[in-house]
Amino acid sequence: MTNKTNTDFTFVSKPEIVDHYAGKSASYGQLVWRRFLRNKGAVVSAIVLIVIALIAFLAPYLSQFSPTTPYPSQSNLAPGTSGHWFGTDNLGRDIFVRVAAGTSVSLRVALVAMAIDLVIGTSYGLISGYFGGKVDLFMQRITEILSTIPMIIIVTLLVLVMRPGLVSIITAMMIVGWINMSRIVRAQVLELKTREFVLSAKTMGEANSKIIFSQILPNALGQIITTFMLSVPNAIFLEAFLAFIGLGVPAPLASLGTMINDGYTQAIVYPYMVIFPVLFLALIMLSFNIIADGLRDALEGS
């Protein structure tokens, strides 16, 4: 038997493994935030919305002009005259301050609409979709009845009973404004409750409330947030439309809808009276829509 030395063998060299990862894993919220920041349109829209919000809530308090007090001696001034950046209306009121005050009304309506969607629409959709059967059938008949009543009829009836203003508009939204959200949430729940993780939670005997809030709601959150953001411009447009036809906030309070209504009759002679409120209304609605699209893409990982 011959002796073998080390030269008779060739050792296979193992490649050196280099760990290039030195950071911490990002959470789902951080990933969504990074994806959102990569969407330049959504970021710009968010900045525009923040600037408009600051103008809306600060300008009426920092300006020397009142949004409701008339100054007949300064009526129909062109933009930039005597310190009036957007000019004045036929009563001498500063249009910039009135646009800011009207924008704050629209944004408050938007926040209320989001809260209504969150509390009523989401809860209604979760209960209807999860329990199904007779519960779902009964709850869906209610939404079908309410959805057949036009919003304008509801608000008109409320105005006959209540004083025109934000309270009547908000009450109308509480009656029918949550229906679209409830339908979207219900559709998500109907799809999610057949997934394996929900079925396993039921098999393990977890309570229905825990399954809804710990298993189903987090997985439907992306669609819910997107619907929130898309409901905001609809609520703003509704308030402006109702104010335009005389069912909004009463005079002399400022609203984008009332300013458009006051300005369009003089648009040929004084176009700036209608241009600026229309511009702010368009920017708000467009910004919310672009932000909603950006959030949807970020939540879906695209």
VMD Tcl script that draws the C-alpha trace (Angstrom):
set ca {
  {0.00 0.00 0.00}
  {1.47 3.26 -1.06}
  {1.60 6.23 1.23}
  {-0.33 9.32 0.13}
  {0.94 12.74 0.89}
  {-0.86 16.09 0.95}
  {0.29 16.70 -2.61}
  {-1.93 13.85 -3.79}
  {-5.04 15.78 -2.84}
  {-6.41 19.06 -4.13}
  {-8.56 21.00 -1.71}
  {-11.49 22.81 -3.22}
  {-11.32 26.45 -2.19}
  {-14.60 27.79 -0.86}
  {-15.47 31.23 -2.19}
  {-15.48 33.93 0.38}
  {-19.02 34.97 1.24}
  {-19.33 38.70 1.60}
  {-22.32 40.08 3.41}
  {-23.17 43.30 1.65}
  {-26.18 44.01 3.88}
  {-25.33 46.15 6.87}
  {-28.62 47.88 7.60}
  {-31.87 47.02 9.34}
  {-34.90 45.64 7.56}
  {-37.46 48.31 6.77}
  {-40.97 48.10 8.14}
  {-44.03 48.11 5.89}
  {-44.74 51.74 6.81}
  {-41.20 52.77 5.87}
  {-41.45 50.98 2.53}
  {-44.73 52.71 1.76}
  {-43.23 56.08 2.71}
  {-40.21 55.52 0.44}
  {-42.39 54.50 -2.48}
  {-44.57 57.56 -1.95}
  {-41.55 59.87 -1.92}
  {-40.45 58.43 -5.28}
  {-43.72 59.66 -6.78}
  {-42.78 63.25 -7.61}
  {-46.30 64.23 -8.60}
  {-47.74 63.08 -5.27}
  {-44.99 64.85 -3.32}
  {-45.51 68.12 -5.20}
  {-49.27 67.82 -4.68}
  {-48.74 67.28 -0.94}
  {-46.56 70.40 -0.76}
  {-49.16 72.42 -2.70}
  {-51.88 71.20 -0.35}
  {-49.83 72.12 2.72}
  {-49.20 75.62 1.36}
  {-52.90 76.09 0.58}
  {-53.85 74.87 4.06}
  {-51.42 77.32 5.69}
  {-52.85 80.16 3.62}
  {-56.40 79.11 4.44}
  {-55.97 78.97 8.19}
  {-53.47 81.80 8.73}
  {-54.31 84.50 6.18}
  {-57.64 85.60 7.71}
  {-55.91 86.18 11.05}
  {-52.71 87.78 9.78}
  {-54.19 90.07 7.14}
  {-55.29 93.60 7.90}
  {-58.44 93.05 5.84}
  {-61.58 91.27 7.02}
  {-63.20 88.59 4.83}
  {-66.70 89.82 5.74}
  {-66.39 93.58 6.31}
  {-67.24 95.65 3.20}
  {-65.15 98.66 2.15}
  {-67.28 100.47 -0.49}
  {-64.53 102.99 -1.25}
  {-62.24 100.14 -2.42}
  {-64.68 98.18 -4.56}
  {-63.63 96.43 -7.79}
  {-59.90 97.07 -7.38}
  {-57.58 95.15 -9.73}
  {-55.14 92.57 -8.32}
  {-52.10 94.18 -6.69}
  {-53.80 97.52 -6.05}
  {-53.49 99.08 -2.57}
  {-52.13 95.87 -1.05}
  {-54.96 93.68 -2.34}
  {-53.09 90.77 -3.94}
  {-56.15 89.30 -5.64}
  {-58.08 92.57 -5.90}
  {-61.45 93.34 -4.28}
  {-65.07 92.44 -5.03}
  {-67.97 94.80 -5.68}
  {-68.30 95.47 -1.93}
  {-64.62 96.24 -1.48}
  {-63.81 93.01 0.37}
  {-60.33 91.59 -0.16}
  {-60.57 88.58 -2.48}
  {-57.36 86.96 -1.21}
  {-58.62 86.89 2.37}
  {-62.05 85.70 1.28}
  {-60.52 82.92 -0.84}
  {-58.44 81.87 2.17}
  {-61.50 81.87 4.43}
  {-63.52 79.96 1.83}
  {-60.74 77.41 1.42}
  {-60.70 76.80 5.18}
  {-64.43 76.04 4.99}
  {-63.80 73.52 2.19}
  {-60.96 71.86 4.09}
  {-63.05 71.57 7.25}
  {-65.77 69.89 5.21}
  {-63.12 67.54 3.79}
  {-61.90 66.57 7.26}
  {-65.45 65.90 8.43}
  {-66.08 63.79 5.32}
  {-62.99 61.70 6.09}
  {-64.11 61.21 9.69}
  {-67.58 60.15 8.57}
  {-66.10 57.65 6.10}
  {-63.76 56.31 8.75}
  {-66.30 55.82 11.52}
  {-69.55 55.01 9.73}
  {-68.55 53.67 6.31}
  {-65.71 51.43 7.45}
  {-67.60 50.01 10.43}
  {-70.71 49.37 8.35}
  {-68.76 47.63 5.60}
  {-66.78 45.48 8.04}
  {-69.90 44.25 9.84}
  {-71.92 43.66 6.67}
  {-69.15 41.83 4.82}
  {-67.87 39.71 7.70}
  {-71.12 38.36 9.12}
  {-72.89 38.00 5.75}
  {-76.16 36.13 5.46}
  {-79.27 37.88 6.75}
  {-77.19 40.59 8.41}
  {-75.55 41.50 5.12}
  {-78.86 41.30 3.24}
  {-80.61 43.64 5.67}
  {-77.75 46.15 5.79}
  {-77.40 46.25 2.01}
  {-81.11 46.97 1.57}
  {-80.65 50.02 3.80}
  {-77.78 51.33 1.68}
  {-79.75 50.73 -1.51}
  {-82.68 52.77 -0.19}
  {-80.45 55.64 0.93}
  {-78.42 55.67 -2.28}
  {-81.55 56.16 -4.40}
  {-82.23 59.53 -2.73}
  {-80.33 62.34 -4.51}
  {-78.07 64.39 -2.29}
  {-79.58 67.65 -3.49}
  {-83.03 66.56 -2.25}
  {-81.65 65.61 1.14}
  {-79.85 68.93 1.57}
  {-82.87 70.92 0.36}
  {-85.10 69.18 2.91}
  {-82.53 69.78 5.62}
  {-82.34 73.47 4.74}
  {-86.12 73.71 5.19}
  {-85.75 72.29 8.68}
  {-82.33 73.67 9.61}
  {-80.53 76.90 8.86}
  {-78.34 76.93 5.72}
  {-74.70 76.33 6.56}
  {-72.10 73.73 7.32}
  {-74.30 71.89 9.82}
  {-76.88 71.02 7.16}
  {-74.13 69.98 4.69}
  {-72.39 67.80 7.27}
  {-75.71 66.25 8.29}
  {-76.40 65.35 4.67}
  {-72.98 63.70 4.42}
  {-73.72 61.71 7.57}
  {-76.89 60.40 5.95}
  {-75.51 59.20 2.60}
  {-71.84 60.24 2.33}
  {-70.50 57.00 3.81}
  {-72.30 54.59 1.44}
  {-69.51 54.34 -1.16}
  {-66.93 53.62 1.54}
  {-69.09 50.90 3.09}
  {-69.49 49.15 -0.26}
  {-65.77 49.18 -0.97}
  {-64.92 47.88 2.50}
  {-67.60 45.19 2.24}
  {-66.15 43.98 -1.07}
  {-62.68 43.78 0.50}
  {-64.00 41.85 3.50}
  {-65.89 39.37 1.34}
  {-62.64 38.57 -0.47}
  {-60.40 38.53 2.60}
  {-62.56 36.39 4.87}
  {-62.04 33.40 2.57}
  {-58.25 33.58 2.91}
  {-56.34 30.91 4.80}
  {-55.16 33.17 7.62}
  {-58.76 34.16 8.45}
  {-60.00 30.57 8.28}
  {-57.16 29.43 10.54}
  {-57.97 32.18 13.03}
  {-61.60 31.00 13.12}
  {-60.44 27.40 13.59}
  {-58.32 28.45 16.57}
  {-61.42 29.97 18.15}
  {-60.46 33.65 18.01}
  {-63.23 36.15 18.65}
  {-64.90 37.78 15.68}
  {-63.88 41.25 16.83}
  {-60.23 40.20 17.03}
  {-60.35 38.62 13.57}
  {-61.91 41.77 12.10}
  {-59.46 44.24 13.63}
  {-56.27 42.17 13.62}
  {-56.63 40.11 10.44}
  {-59.08 41.71 8.00}
  {-58.82 45.46 8.67}
  {-55.01 45.70 8.27}
  {-55.18 43.89 4.92}
  {-57.95 46.20 3.68}
  {-56.23 49.35 4.92}
  {-54.68 50.25 1.57}
  {-58.00 50.39 -0.24}
  {-59.60 52.21 2.68}
  {-56.95 54.94 2.74}
  {-57.19 55.42 -1.03}
  {-60.96 55.74 -0.80}
  {-60.56 58.26 2.04}
  {-58.43 60.49 -0.11}
  {-60.73 60.19 -3.12}
  {-63.77 61.07 -0.99}
  {-62.23 64.39 0.02}
  {-62.45 66.16 -3.38}
  {-65.99 64.82 -3.79}
  {-66.97 66.39 -0.46}
  {-65.25 69.67 -1.36}
  {-67.01 69.79 -4.71}
  {-70.36 69.04 -3.03}
  {-69.90 71.92 -0.60}
  {-68.90 74.29 -3.41}
  {-71.85 73.19 -5.54}
  {-74.35 73.65 -2.71}
  {-72.88 77.05 -1.93}
  {-73.06 77.96 -5.62}
  {-76.81 77.25 -5.75}
  {-77.44 79.05 -2.46}
  {-77.61 76.11 -0.02}
  {-74.17 76.58 1.51}
  {-72.86 78.91 4.18}
  {-74.98 82.06 4.51}
  {-73.71 85.55 3.64}
  {-71.52 87.34 4.52}
  {-69.41 84.25 5.31}
  {-66.95 83.33 2.57}
  {-67.00 80.06 0.65}
  {-65.39 79.07 -2.62}
  {-68.82 78.18 -3.97}
  {-70.39 81.48 -2.98}
  {-67.43 83.42 -4.38}
  {-67.74 81.59 -7.70}
  {-71.46 82.34 -7.69}
  {-70.80 86.03 -6.99}
  {-67.96 86.29 -9.49}
  {-69.27 84.49 -12.55}
  {-71.92 87.16 -13.19}
  {-69.12 89.72 -13.51}
  {-66.54 87.45 -15.11}
  {-66.46 89.38 -18.37}
  {-65.69 92.74 -16.71}
  {-63.80 91.52 -13.63}
  {-62.51 88.01 -14.45}
  {-60.20 87.87 -11.41}
  {-63.27 87.68 -9.13}
  {-63.99 84.15 -10.36}
  {-60.54 83.02 -11.51}
  {-58.91 82.89 -8.07}
  {-61.61 80.88 -6.22}
  {-61.88 78.49 -9.20}
  {-58.08 78.10 -9.22}
  {-57.93 77.26 -5.50}
  {-60.83 74.82 -5.82}
  {-59.18 73.09 -8.79}
  {-55.79 72.88 -7.03}
  {-57.32 71.35 -3.91}
  {-59.30 68.72 -5.80}
  {-56.43 67.88 -8.16}
  {-53.92 67.61 -5.29}
  {-56.10 65.21 -3.32}
  {-56.64 63.03 -6.39}
  {-52.93 62.85 -7.21}
  {-52.04 62.11 -3.57}
  {-54.65 59.34 -3.51}
  {-53.14 57.78 -6.64}
  {-49.65 58.05 -5.10}
  {-50.79 56.39 -1.88}
  {-52.50 53.59 -3.79}
  {-49.32 52.88 -5.79}
  {-47.18 53.01 -2.64}
  {-49.46 50.67 -0.71}
  {-49.65 48.20 -3.61}
  {-45.90 48.23 -4.02}
  {-45.84 49.50 -7.60}
}
mol new
graphics top color blue
foreach p $ca { graphics top sphere $p radius 0.5 }
foreach p [lrange $ca 0 end-1] q [lrange $ca 1 end] { graphics top cylinder $p $q radius 0.2 }
display resetview
